[in-house]
């Protein structure tokens, strides 16, 4: 079962329009950074192999589409060109 802190972290990461800093997340929830890192590891493990993954880049965390599924999200656009 997912505890309240894990639910809160997951909700903030999901709803955020930008990656979130681990220190900021820990402060907002009111837990130690070490505890937050354990929660992030649990969330990442739970989503491993699914349609979304939790990743860290430069100390900031966010959800993203796995690389092997990115092609499904690309949109093709017709480019209108004037004839000469």
C-alpha positions in Angstrom: 0.0 0.0 0.0 1.2 3.5 -0.8 1.6 5.8 2.2 0.5 9.4 2.3 4.0 10.9 1.7 4.5 8.8 -1.4 1.1 9.7 -2.7 1.9 13.4 -2.2 5.3 13.2 -3.9 3.8 11.4 -6.9 0.9 13.9 -7.2 3.3 16.9 -7.1 5.6 15.3 -9.7 2.7 14.4 -12.0 1.0 17.8 -11.8 4.2 19.9 -12.1 4.9 21.6 -15.4 8.7 21.5 -14.6 11.0 19.1 -12.9 11.1 19.4 -9.2 14.2 19.7 -6.9 14.4 16.9 -4.2 15.2 19.4 -1.5 12.1 21.5 -2.4 9.9 18.4 -2.5 11.1 17.3 0.9 10.5 20.7 2.4 7.0 21.0 1.0 6.0 17.6 2.5 7.9 18.1 5.7 10.3 15.1 5.5 14.0 14.6 5.4 15.8 14.5 2.0 17.0 11.0 2.8 13.4 9.8 3.3 12.4 11.6 0.1 15.1 9.8 -1.8 13.7 6.4 -0.6 10.2 7.5 -1.7 11.5 8.5 -5.1 13.2 5.1 -5.5 9.9 3.4 -4.6 8.0 5.4 -7.1 10.6 4.8 -9.8 10.5 1.1 -9.2 6.7 1.0 -9.2 6.6 2.7 -12.6 9.5 0.8 -14.2 8.4 -0.9 -17.4 5.2 1.0 -17.6 4.2 3.9 -20.0 5.8 6.5 -17.8 9.0 6.6 -15.9 10.4 8.7 -13.1 13.8 10.2 -13.9 16.3 12.5 -12.3 18.3 15.1 -14.3 20.6 17.6 -12.6 19.0 17.0 -9.2 15.5 17.5 -10.5 12.8 14.8 -10.8 10.0 14.4 -13.4 7.9 11.9 -15.1 8.6 11.2 -18.8 7.6 8.8 -21.6 10.1 6.0 -22.0 12.3 6.4 -25.0 11.0 3.3 -26.7 7.5 4.8 -26.7 8.3 8.4 -27.7 7.6 7.7 -31.4 3.9 7.2 -30.5 3.6 10.7 -29.2 5.2 12.5 -32.2 2.8 14.5 -34.3 3.3 14.8 -38.0 2.4 18.1 -39.5 1.8 18.9 -43.2 3.9 21.8 -44.3 2.1 24.1 -46.7 4.5 25.5 -49.3 3.8 28.1 -52.0 4.5 26.9 -55.5 6.8 29.1 -57.5 
